[in-house]
Amino acid sequence: EGSPLRQISLVHAQAFSAYAPGRSRVPLVYIRARERDEVLEPHAESWWMDHTDGPFSMHNVPGNHFTMMESPHVGAVAHLVRQNLSRGGERLHPQSEGARSH
């Protein structure tokens, strides 16, 4: 049977493994943590780059996979989100840290 948390974890893992996104042409902004965790894929941005035909921009923010969404690091994430949303459909500007076109 198992605990509710175990059941949720199993359902999440099944959904994640079955997910197969289509290609996209919209600008993709990838925000990753500067502190890398050896358990996580070291170059996960490659997966996202392979799924877009639109412009791709990668930004590093302080913290790790979890703490980047906590104070004080979440401010850097919020800044990047606001900055990119305010641009609308414009092409991502090349002077962003780690910006690349795909």
RABELSUL-V751813 format. One record per run of one state. SS is the DSSP state (~ for helix, > for strand, _ for the rest). FROM is the first residue (numbers start at 1). LEN is the number of residues. If there is no record, write none. Layout:
ss:SS from:FROM len:LEN
ss:SS from:FROM len:LEN
This chain:
ss:_ from:1 len:3
ss:~ from:4 len:15
ss:_ from:19 len:5
ss:> from:24 len:1
ss:_ from:25 len:3
ss:> from:28 len:6
ss:_ from:34 len:11
ss:~ from:45 len:5
ss:_ from:50 len:2
ss:> from:52 len:1
ss:_ from:53 len:3
ss:> from:56 len:6
ss:_ from:62 len:5
ss:~ from:67 len:3
ss:_ from:70 len:4
ss:~ from:74 len:13
ss:_ from:87 len:12
ss:> from:99 len:1
ss:_ from:100 len:3
